[in-house]
Amino acid sequence: MALEEFNKNDLEETNCPLCGDNSIEQVVPYEQYSYLRCLKCGLIYLNTRLKEKALTDYYSSEEYYIKYSADSGYEMQEKALRATFRKFLK
């Protein structure tokens, strides 16, 4: 779901989520998103972003599970994902 499909009240701009500073440079503009680099600590983060409640509502909605469940790709990737995570869990 694209940001423009959400209500503007569901969106927020934020300072660096790691150090709280607001000195930034744009790293990658991508469609309606901006990836910013904090000039103080170097973290790259997404800004404008969805507020926590909007994220929780979206990921707990039936629409999300219908769209991203069966036949959406996980089943096709399951074998590779299991092999990858098995390496990390040893």
N, CA and C atoms as a LAMMPS dump frame, in Angstrom:
ITEM: TIMESTEP
0
ITEM: NUMBER OF ATOMS
270
ITEM: BOX BOUNDS ff ff ff
-5.0000000000000000e+02 5.0000000000000000e+02
-5.0000000000000000e+02 5.0000000000000000e+02
-5.0000000000000000e+02 5.0000000000000000e+02
ITEM: ATOMS id mol type element x y z
1 1 1 N 0.851 -1.172 0
2 1 2 C 0 0 0
3 1 3 C 0.898 1.236 0
4 2 1 N 0.605 2.169 -0.836
5 2 2 C 1.403 3.383 -0.955
6 2 3 C 0.978 4.409 0.096
7 3 1 N 1.911 5.284 0.434
8 3 2 C 1.618 6.3 1.455
9 3 3 C 0.42 7.16 1.09
10 4 1 N 0.262 7.462 -0.193
11 4 2 C -0.855 8.343 -0.555
12 4 3 C -2.215 7.689 -0.334
13 5 1 N -2.247 6.378 -0.114
14 5 2 C -3.5 5.695 0.162
15 5 3 C -3.918 5.832 1.626
16 6 1 N -3.042 6.35 2.463
17 6 2 C -3.353 6.568 3.869
18 6 3 C -3.819 7.999 4.074
19 7 1 N -4.576 8.213 5.127
20 7 2 C -5.01 9.537 5.531
21 7 3 C -3.785 10.328 6.002
22 8 1 N -3.739 11.609 5.694
23 8 2 C -2.596 12.435 6.119
24 8 3 C -2.396 12.419 7.629
25 9 1 N -3.467 12.187 8.396
26 9 2 C -3.345 12.099 9.852
27 9 3 C -2.621 10.835 10.302
28 10 1 N -2.454 9.873 9.388
29 10 2 C -1.746 8.632 9.7
30 10 3 C -0.24 8.76 9.49
31 11 1 N 0.199 9.888 8.958
32 11 2 C 1.608 10.08 8.612
33 11 3 C 2.288 11.03 9.586
34 12 1 N 3.598 10.84 9.728
35 12 2 C 4.376 11.749 10.572
36 12 3 C 5.772 11.931 9.999
37 13 1 N 6.32 13.096 10.227
38 13 2 C 7.725 13.348 9.93
39 13 3 C 8.46 13.235 11.247
40 14 1 N 9.687 12.789 11.186
41 14 2 C 10.403 12.526 12.421
42 14 3 C 11.865 12.943 12.328
43 15 1 N 12.415 13.284 13.473
44 15 2 C 13.856 13.462 13.574
45 15 3 C 14.499 12.089 13.53
46 16 1 N 15.794 12.023 13.555
47 16 2 C 16.499 10.751 13.535
48 16 3 C 15.999 9.86 14.675
49 17 1 N 15.53 8.646 14.366
50 17 2 C 15.021 7.772 15.419
51 17 3 C 16.107 7.213 16.335
52 18 1 N 17.372 7.363 15.949
53 18 2 C 18.459 6.858 16.783
54 18 3 C 18.971 7.916 17.757
55 19 1 N 19.295 9.098 17.245
56 19 2 C 19.899 10.114 18.115
57 19 3 C 19.007 11.326 18.353
58 20 1 N 17.904 11.457 17.582
59 20 2 C 16.977 12.562 17.783
60 20 3 C 17.342 13.846 17.073
61 21 1 N 18.479 13.864 16.387
62 21 2 C 18.92 15.084 15.71
63 21 3 C 18.075 15.333 14.467
64 22 1 N 18.045 16.583 14.011
65 22 2 C 17.269 16.894 12.813
66 22 3 C 18.125 17.419 11.67
67 23 1 N 19.45 17.259 11.767
68 23 2 C 20.314 17.644 10.649
69 23 3 C 20.417 16.432 9.715
70 24 1 N 19.91 16.607 8.496
71 24 2 C 19.764 15.471 7.587
72 24 3 C 20.193 15.834 6.176
73 25 1 N 20.432 14.803 5.374
74 25 2 C 20.562 14.968 3.934
75 25 3 C 19.76 13.863 3.274
76 26 1 N 19.165 14.183 2.134
77 26 2 C 18.385 13.181 1.425
78 26 3 C 19.351 12.238 0.711
79 27 1 N 19.145 10.946 0.9
80 27 2 C 20.001 9.944 0.285
81 27 3 C 19.358 9.418 -0.994
82 28 1 N 18.125 8.955 -0.867
83 28 2 C 17.427 8.366 -2.005
84 28 3 C 15.976 8.815 -2.006
85 29 1 N 15.583 9.582 -3.009
86 29 2 C 14.157 9.831 -3.163
87 29 3 C 13.572 8.664 -3.952
88 30 1 N 12.492 8.097 -3.48
89 30 2 C 11.859 6.987 -4.179
90 30 3 C 10.359 7.166 -4.1
91 31 1 N 9.759 7.496 -5.244
92 31 2 C 8.337 7.784 -5.326
93 31 3 C 7.974 8.793 -4.247
94 32 1 N 7.058 8.46 -3.35
95 32 2 C 6.635 9.422 -2.333
96 32 3 C 7.463 9.324 -1.057
97 33 1 N 8.457 8.445 -1.045
98 33 2 C 9.274 8.232 0.145
99 33 3 C 10.578 9.022 0.048
100 34 1 N 11.176 9.298 1.183
101 34 2 C 12.517 9.874 1.221
102 34 3 C 13.343 9.098 2.229
103 35 1 N 14.49 8.646 1.78
104 35 2 C 15.444 8.035 2.69
105 35 3 C 16.455 9.107 3.034
106 36 1 N 16.59 9.369 4.325
107 36 2 C 17.438 10.447 4.808
108 36 3 C 18.602 9.893 5.608
109 37 1 N 19.714 10.607 5.572
110 37 2 C 20.864 10.254 6.408
111 37 3 C 21.011 11.326 7.475
112 38 1 N 21.09 10.872 8.706
113 38 2 C 21.338 11.783 9.811
114 38 3 C 22.805 12.209 9.743
115 39 1 N 23.043 13.511 9.739
116 39 2 C 24.411 14.02 9.646
117 39 3 C 25.169 13.889 10.961
118 40 1 N 24.461 13.632 12.049
119 40 2 C 25.118 13.48 13.349
120 40 3 C 25.597 12.045 13.577
121 41 1 N 24.7 11.051 13.344
122 41 2 C 25.076 9.671 13.658
123 41 3 C 25.2 8.762 12.435
124 42 1 N 24.729 9.226 11.266
125 42 2 C 24.879 8.459 10.036
126 42 3 C 23.755 7.48 9.721
127 43 1 N 22.773 7.353 10.606
128 43 2 C 21.664 6.437 10.352
129 43 3 C 20.88 6.866 9.12
130 44 1 N 20.516 5.908 8.279
131 44 2 C 19.643 6.167 7.14
132 44 3 C 18.263 5.666 7.522
133 45 1 N 17.271 6.524 7.374
134 45 2 C 15.918 6.169 7.794
135 45 3 C 14.879 6.747 6.851
136 46 1 N 13.685 6.207 6.937
137 46 2 C 12.566 6.614 6.098
138 46 3 C 11.815 7.765 6.756
139 47 1 N 11.513 8.779 5.964
140 47 2 C 10.756 9.92 6.446
141 47 3 C 9.978 10.455 5.267
142 48 1 N 8.864 10.681 5.249
143 48 2 C 7.668 10.615 6.06
144 48 3 C 7.315 9.146 6.264
145 49 1 N 6.797 8.826 7.441
146 49 2 C 6.466 7.437 7.744
147 49 3 C 5.083 7.36 8.362
148 50 1 N 4.6 6.128 8.449
149 50 2 C 3.304 5.907 9.082
150 50 3 C 3.452 5.949 10.593
151 51 1 N 2.459 6.498 11.255
152 51 2 C 2.433 6.48 12.71
153 51 3 C 2.241 5.043 13.183
154 52 1 N 2.644 4.785 14.405
155 52 2 C 2.58 3.429 14.951
156 52 3 C 1.167 2.841 14.877
157 53 1 N 0.161 3.618 15.205
158 53 2 C -1.224 3.111 15.176
159 53 3 C -1.639 2.716 13.765
160 54 1 N -1.267 3.508 12.766
161 54 2 C -1.612 3.187 11.381
162 54 3 C -0.936 1.893 10.943
163 55 1 N 0.32 1.701 11.344
164 55 2 C 1.016 0.449 11.034
165 55 3 C 0.336 -0.742 11.695
166 56 1 N 0.019 -0.608 12.96
167 56 2 C -0.643 -1.685 13.696
168 56 3 C -1.994 -2.016 13.063
169 57 1 N -2.763 -0.99 12.742
170 57 2 C -4.077 -1.207 12.122
171 57 3 C -3.928 -1.909 10.773
172 58 1 N -2.974 -1.473 9.972
173 58 2 C -2.791 -2.056 8.641
174 58 3 C -2.367 -3.519 8.733
175 59 1 N -1.355 -3.812 9.551
176 59 2 C -0.854 -5.185 9.626
177 59 3 C -1.802 -6.133 10.349
178 60 1 N -2.767 -5.61 11.076
179 60 2 C -3.745 -6.488 11.721
180 60 3 C -5.052 -6.562 10.922
181 61 1 N -5.103 -5.881 9.786
182 61 2 C -6.333 -5.88 8.982
183 61 3 C -6.444 -7.141 8.136
184 62 1 N -7.674 -7.51 7.859
185 62 2 C -7.934 -8.671 6.999
186 62 3 C -7.376 -8.431 5.601
187 63 1 N -7.432 -7.19 5.13
188 63 2 C -6.917 -6.843 3.798
189 63 3 C -5.45 -7.243 3.656
190 64 1 N -4.654 -6.983 4.674
191 64 2 C -3.234 -7.322 4.613
192 64 3 C -3.046 -8.829 4.493
193 65 1 N -3.757 -9.591 5.302
194 65 2 C -3.572 -11.047 5.29
195 65 3 C -4.098 -11.676 4.009
196 66 1 N -5.145 -11.131 3.439
197 66 2 C -5.649 -11.655 2.172
198 66 3 C -4.635 -11.365 1.063
199 67 1 N -4.108 -10.161 1.064
200 67 2 C -3.187 -9.751 0.01
201 67 3 C -1.845 -10.474 0.1
202 68 1 N -1.358 -10.739 1.311
203 68 2 C -0.009 -11.27 1.475
204 68 3 C 0.029 -12.684 2.044
205 69 1 N -1.034 -13.437 1.876
206 69 2 C -1.011 -14.802 2.403
207 69 3 C -0.836 -15.8 1.268
208 70 1 N -1.691 -16.786 1.196
209 70 2 C -1.544 -17.889 0.25
210 70 3 C -1.317 -17.402 -1.178
211 71 1 N -0.425 -18.087 -1.858
212 71 2 C -0.081 -17.809 -3.254
213 71 3 C 0.536 -16.428 -3.454
214 72 1 N 1.055 -15.83 -2.392
215 72 2 C 1.641 -14.503 -2.535
216 72 3 C 3.148 -14.546 -2.65
217 73 1 N 3.731 -15.718 -2.591
218 73 2 C 5.168 -15.8 -2.759
219 73 3 C 5.879 -16.511 -1.636
220 74 1 N 5.337 -16.471 -0.418
221 74 2 C 6.028 -17.112 0.694
222 74 3 C 6.2 -18.596 0.433
223 75 1 N 5.148 -19.247 -0.042
224 75 2 C 5.228 -20.674 -0.286
225 75 3 C 6.332 -21.003 -1.28
226 76 1 N 6.496 -20.142 -2.279
227 76 2 C 7.531 -20.361 -3.286
228 76 3 C 8.926 -20.137 -2.708
229 77 1 N 9.043 -19.29 -1.704
230 77 2 C 10.339 -18.965 -1.114
231 77 3 C 10.649 -19.775 0.132
232 78 1 N 9.7 -20.551 0.614
233 78 2 C 9.84 -21.216 1.909
234 78 3 C 11.111 -22.048 2.017
235 79 1 N 11.418 -22.858 1.023
236 79 2 C 12.591 -23.728 1.076
237 79 3 C 13.879 -22.91 1.221
238 80 1 N 14.009 -21.878 0.419
239 80 2 C 15.202 -21.027 0.482
240 80 3 C 15.282 -20.277 1.811
241 81 1 N 14.149 -19.782 2.291
242 81 2 C 14.144 -19.056 3.568
243 81 3 C 14.539 -19.972 4.719
244 82 1 N 14.016 -21.182 4.723
245 82 2 C 14.369 -22.128 5.782
246 82 3 C 15.856 -22.446 5.756
247 83 1 N 16.416 -22.655 4.571
248 83 2 C 17.855 -22.953 4.454
249 83 3 C 18.689 -21.783 4.961
250 84 1 N 18.287 -20.572 4.611
251 84 2 C 19.024 -19.381 5.051
252 84 3 C 18.983 -19.241 6.552
253 85 1 N 17.793 -19.339 7.15
254 85 2 C 17.679 -19.147 8.591
255 85 3 C 18.275 -20.294 9.374
256 86 1 N 18.298 -21.497 8.803
257 86 2 C 18.914 -22.632 9.469
258 86 3 C 20.399 -22.344 9.719
259 87 1 N 21.058 -21.656 8.769
260 87 2 C 22.481 -21.304 8.924
261 87 3 C 22.677 -20.387 10.129
262 88 1 N 21.749 -19.449 10.329
263 88 2 C 21.878 -18.463 11.391
264 88 3 C 21.461 -19.015 12.756
265 89 1 N 20.655 -20.06 12.765
266 89 2 C 20.144 -20.593 14.03
267 89 3 C 21.022 -21.688 14.619
268 90 1 N 22.072 -22.056 13.932
269 90 2 C 22.97 -23.118 14.453
270 90 3 C 23.857 -22.592 15.537
